[in-house]
Amino acid sequence: AQSVTQLDSQVPVFEEAPVELRCNYSSSVSVYLFWYVQYPNQGLQLLLKYLSGSTLVKGINGFEAEFNKSQTSFHLRKPSVHISDTAEYFCAVENTGFQKLVFGTGTRLLVSP
Amino acid sequence: DTGVSQDPRHKITKRGQNVTFRCDPISEHNRLYWYRQTLGQGPEFLTYFQNEAQLEKSRLLSDRFSAERPKGSFSTLEIQRTEQGDSAMYLCASSEVAGVETQYFGPGTRLLVL
């Protein structure tokens, strides 16, 4: 069975600083990888996804992530964060051929002025 | 597209009562998913439909839970004899059927069982 680990439950950062949110997964088969963002009292919004091809994936709001198969990682990065990026970020994996997403426990990004 | 909608957004109920939630997917999305999210956790898969057929159910979905999608459009999730442990956010998502399609999530229904 696949699983997703987000080691950092909370990441505090100052506005305009760079940030990296870490995600590691385990799976015995090929996977698709996703990052979702959740603002308070809202559903999840897709930031970006990796299906195949280039390992560097660009998403919305200036976020990008890099798929590293050897390290089974899919870390999310942004070179300069804004206050409005304060939210919960979830990494998710979907095994090829299956339909359900398996989520990590989330990382709360706290951006302060 | 108006997005995935869920109703109600919030529900408070007493232990032992039955509750029903509704999800309206994005029009023409054939797949519909239900997830449950408890405080401090990521969403956990409950079940999914392709059109009206329920194709997979998680072991999290006890006998007290039932989901339907009678005409392949909206879906309902019913919890019978609610327990305090059922308190959670119930999220619905939908996607097209064509390879790996993005799941679009609704705002969720937050359930509190007293």
Interface residues (C-beta under 8 A of the other chain):
Chain A: V4 Y32 Y36 N41 Q42 G43 L44 Q45 L46 K49 L51 F90 A92 E94 T96 Q99 K100 L101 V102 F103 G104 T105 G106
Chain B: V4 R31 Y33 Y35 G40 Q41 G42 P43 E44 F45 Y48 L55 E56 S58 L91 A93 V100 T102 Q103 Y104 F105 G106 P107 G108 R110
